[in-house]
Protein backbone atom coordinates (compact mmCIF):
# COMPACT_ATOMS: atom_id res chain seq x y z
CA UNK A 1 0.00 0.00 0.00
CA UNK A 2 2.77 2.46 1.00
CA UNK A 3 4.68 1.72 -2.20
CA UNK A 4 1.58 2.48 -4.28
CA UNK A 5 1.00 5.77 -2.42
CA UNK A 6 4.65 6.70 -2.90
CA UNK A 7 4.39 6.07 -6.64
CA UNK A 8 1.25 8.20 -6.85
CA UNK A 9 2.94 11.02 -4.94
CA UNK A 10 5.96 10.91 -7.24
CA UNK A 11 3.74 11.04 -10.31
CA UNK A 12 1.84 13.97 -8.85
CA UNK A 13 5.06 15.83 -8.13
CA UNK A 14 6.38 15.16 -11.63
CA UNK A 15 3.08 16.37 -13.06
CA UNK A 16 3.24 19.57 -11.03
CA UNK A 17 6.84 20.19 -12.08
CA UNK A 18 5.94 19.69 -15.73
CA UNK A 19 2.93 21.99 -15.40
CA UNK A 20 5.08 24.75 -13.89
CA UNK A 21 7.63 24.25 -16.66
CA UNK A 22 4.87 24.73 -19.22
CA UNK A 23 3.66 27.93 -17.52
CA UNK A 24 7.20 29.34 -17.44
CA UNK A 25 7.69 28.43 -21.10
CA UNK A 26 4.38 30.04 -22.06
CA UNK A 27 5.37 33.29 -20.37
CA UNK A 28 8.64 33.28 -22.30
CA UNK A 29 6.74 32.76 -25.54
CA UNK A 30 4.17 35.45 -24.76
CA UNK A 31 6.95 37.93 -24.11
CA UNK A 32 8.86 36.93 -27.23
CA UNK A 33 6.05 36.44 -29.77
CA UNK A 34 3.04 38.08 -28.15
CA UNK A 35 -0.03 36.34 -26.75
CA UNK A 36 -1.90 36.17 -30.05
CA UNK A 37 1.11 34.82 -31.95
CA UNK A 38 2.04 32.05 -29.52
CA UNK A 39 1.03 28.51 -30.46
CA UNK A 40 1.01 25.21 -28.60
CA UNK A 41 4.04 24.02 -30.56
CA UNK A 42 5.98 27.13 -29.46
CA UNK A 43 5.23 26.41 -25.82
CA UNK A 44 6.16 22.73 -26.15
CA UNK A 45 9.48 23.60 -27.80
CA UNK A 46 10.28 26.23 -25.19
CA UNK A 47 9.46 23.82 -22.37
CA UNK A 48 11.51 21.03 -23.96
CA UNK A 49 8.63 18.58 -23.96
CA UNK A 50 6.61 16.80 -26.63
CA UNK A 51 3.25 18.06 -27.84
CA UNK A 52 1.56 14.96 -26.45
CA UNK A 53 2.87 15.81 -22.98
CA UNK A 54 1.69 19.38 -23.36
CA UNK A 55 -1.81 18.30 -24.35
CA UNK A 56 -2.01 15.99 -21.34
CA UNK A 57 -1.88 19.11 -19.17
CA UNK A 58 -3.67 21.70 -21.31
CA UNK A 59 -6.21 21.28 -24.09
CA UNK A 60 -5.46 24.58 -25.80
CA UNK A 61 -3.63 27.90 -25.61
CA UNK A 62 -6.49 29.64 -23.80
CA UNK A 63 -6.23 27.18 -20.91
CA UNK A 64 -2.52 27.93 -20.57
CA UNK A 65 -3.10 31.69 -20.64
CA UNK A 66 -5.85 31.36 -18.05
CA UNK A 67 -3.48 29.44 -15.78
CA UNK A 68 -0.80 32.11 -16.20
CA UNK A 69 -3.19 34.92 -15.30
CA UNK A 70 -4.61 33.04 -12.30
CA UNK A 71 -1.07 32.38 -11.08
CA UNK A 72 -0.09 36.04 -11.37
CA UNK A 73 -3.28 37.21 -9.66
CA UNK A 74 -2.57 34.74 -6.85
CA UNK A 75 0.88 36.24 -6.36
CA UNK A 76 -0.61 39.72 -6.27
CA UNK A 77 -3.22 38.62 -3.73
CA UNK A 78 -0.57 37.19 -1.42
CA UNK A 79 1.44 40.40 -1.74
CA UNK A 80 -1.60 42.46 -0.80
CA UNK A 81 -2.54 40.24 2.15
CA UNK A 82 0.98 40.47 3.56
CA UNK A 83 1.43 44.22 3.13
CA UNK A 84 -2.06 45.17 4.29
CA UNK A 85 -2.04 42.97 7.39
CA UNK A 86 -0.71 45.80 9.60
CA UNK A 87 -3.02 48.52 8.28
CA UNK A 88 -5.49 49.63 10.93
CA UNK A 89 -6.95 52.69 9.23
CA UNK A 90 -9.69 51.87 6.68
CA UNK A 91 -8.65 54.83 4.52
CA UNK A 92 -4.99 53.80 4.56
CA UNK A 93 -6.02 50.22 3.80
CA UNK A 94 -7.75 51.28 0.58
CA UNK A 95 -5.05 53.73 -0.51
CA UNK A 96 -2.12 51.41 0.20
CA UNK A 97 -3.92 48.49 -1.45
CA UNK A 98 -4.47 50.50 -4.63
CA UNK A 99 -0.89 51.76 -4.62
CA UNK A 100 0.42 48.20 -4.29
CA UNK A 101 -1.65 47.09 -7.29
CA UNK A 102 -0.50 50.07 -9.36
CA UNK A 103 3.11 49.33 -8.43
CA UNK A 104 3.19 45.53 -8.66
CA UNK A 105 0.83 44.74 -11.53
CA UNK A 106 3.05 46.30 -14.24
CA UNK A 107 5.94 44.14 -13.00
CA UNK A 108 4.07 40.95 -13.85
CA UNK A 109 4.76 39.22 -17.12
CA UNK A 110 1.32 38.83 -18.66
CA UNK A 111 -1.49 40.40 -16.61
CA UNK A 112 -0.60 44.01 -17.61
CA UNK A 113 -1.13 43.06 -21.26
CA UNK A 114 -4.78 42.38 -20.50
CA UNK A 115 -5.41 46.03 -19.70
CA UNK A 116 -4.50 47.19 -23.19
CA UNK A 117 -7.42 48.12 -25.49
CA UNK A 118 -6.50 45.45 -28.04
CA UNK A 119 -6.70 42.72 -25.37
CA UNK A 120 -10.51 42.59 -25.22
CA UNK A 121 -10.66 39.59 -27.54
CA UNK A 122 -8.14 37.76 -25.36
CA UNK A 123 -10.02 38.45 -22.14
CA UNK A 124 -13.25 37.10 -23.63
CA UNK A 125 -11.54 33.74 -24.21
CA UNK A 126 -10.18 33.28 -20.71
CA UNK A 127 -11.85 30.72 -18.48
CA UNK A 128 -11.86 33.07 -15.53
CA UNK A 129 -15.32 33.75 -14.21
CA UNK A 130 -16.15 37.27 -13.08
CA UNK A 131 -16.93 35.95 -9.62
CA UNK A 132 -13.29 34.86 -9.27
CA UNK A 133 -12.21 38.49 -9.35
CA UNK A 134 -15.07 39.53 -7.08
CA UNK A 135 -14.26 36.80 -4.56
CA UNK A 136 -10.62 37.88 -4.44
CA UNK A 137 -11.68 41.46 -3.78
CA UNK A 138 -14.20 40.38 -1.16
CA UNK A 139 -11.56 38.33 0.63
CA UNK A 140 -9.17 41.27 0.78
CA UNK A 141 -11.73 43.96 1.62
CA UNK A 142 -13.97 42.21 4.12
CA UNK A 143 -11.74 42.65 7.24
CA UNK A 144 -11.26 46.37 6.64
CA UNK A 145 -14.92 46.88 5.69
CA UNK A 146 -16.09 45.34 8.95
CA UNK A 147 -13.78 47.60 10.96
CA UNK A 148 -14.84 50.68 9.01
CA UNK A 149 -18.54 49.79 9.34
CA UNK A 150 -18.19 49.26 13.08
CA UNK A 151 -16.44 52.63 13.42
CA UNK A 152 -19.22 54.34 11.48
CA UNK A 153 -16.88 55.36 8.65
CA UNK A 154 -18.66 53.69 5.73
CA UNK A 155 -21.02 55.95 3.81
CA UNK A 156 -24.67 55.06 4.26
CA UNK A 157 -25.93 52.53 1.75
CA UNK A 158 -22.46 51.40 0.61
CA UNK A 159 -22.33 47.61 0.84
CA UNK A 160 -19.20 45.47 0.78
CA UNK A 161 -19.93 44.20 -2.74
CA UNK A 162 -20.53 47.74 -4.01
CA UNK A 163 -17.29 48.92 -2.45
CA UNK A 164 -15.34 46.04 -3.99
CA UNK A 165 -16.80 46.68 -7.43
CA UNK A 166 -16.16 50.43 -7.31
CA UNK A 167 -12.54 50.05 -6.17
CA UNK A 168 -11.94 47.33 -8.77
CA UNK A 169 -13.36 49.46 -11.57
CA UNK A 170 -11.29 52.41 -10.40
CA UNK A 171 -8.09 50.35 -10.42
CA UNK A 172 -8.78 48.78 -13.80
CA UNK A 173 -9.57 52.15 -15.38
CA UNK A 174 -6.25 53.60 -14.18
CA UNK A 175 -4.28 50.56 -15.32
CA UNK A 176 -5.98 50.61 -18.71
CA UNK A 177 -5.70 54.37 -19.19
CA UNK A 178 -2.88 55.83 -17.07
CA UNK A 179 -3.51 59.42 -16.04
CA UNK A 180 -1.35 62.11 -17.61
CA UNK A 181 -1.90 64.34 -14.58
CA UNK A 182 -1.35 61.84 -11.78
CA UNK A 183 1.94 60.07 -12.53
CA UNK A 184 4.07 59.98 -9.38
CA UNK A 185 3.21 57.90 -6.32
CA UNK A 186 2.43 61.07 -4.37
CA UNK A 187 0.14 62.34 -7.12
CA UNK A 188 -1.70 59.02 -7.35
CA UNK A 189 -2.08 58.93 -3.58
CA UNK A 190 -3.58 62.44 -3.72
CA UNK A 191 -6.01 61.29 -6.42
CA UNK A 192 -7.13 58.33 -4.31
CA UNK A 193 -7.67 60.50 -1.25
CA UNK A 194 -9.40 63.24 -3.22
CA UNK A 195 -11.67 61.25 -5.54
CA UNK A 196 -11.98 57.61 -4.41
CA UNK A 197 -12.17 57.68 -0.61
CA UNK A 198 -14.92 60.35 -0.32
CA UNK A 199 -17.27 58.15 -2.34
CA UNK A 200 -16.82 55.27 0.10
CA UNK A 201 -15.90 56.59 3.53
CA UNK A 202 -16.97 59.39 5.82
CA UNK A 203 -14.07 61.55 6.84
CA UNK A 204 -13.67 61.46 10.61
CA UNK A 205 -14.98 64.66 12.17
CA UNK A 206 -16.76 65.75 8.99
CA UNK A 207 -20.22 64.67 10.11
ABEGO torsion letter per residue (X at the ends): XAAAAAAAAAAAAAAAAAAAAAAAAAAAAAAAAEAAABBAAAAAAAAGBBAAAAAAABABAAAAAAAAAAAAAAAAAAAAAAAAAABABAAAAAAAAAAAAAAAAAABAAAAAAABAAAAAAAAABABBAAAAAAAAAAAAAAAAAAAAAAGABBBGBBAAAAAAAAAAAAAAAAABBBAABABAAAAAAAAAAAAAAAABBBBGAX
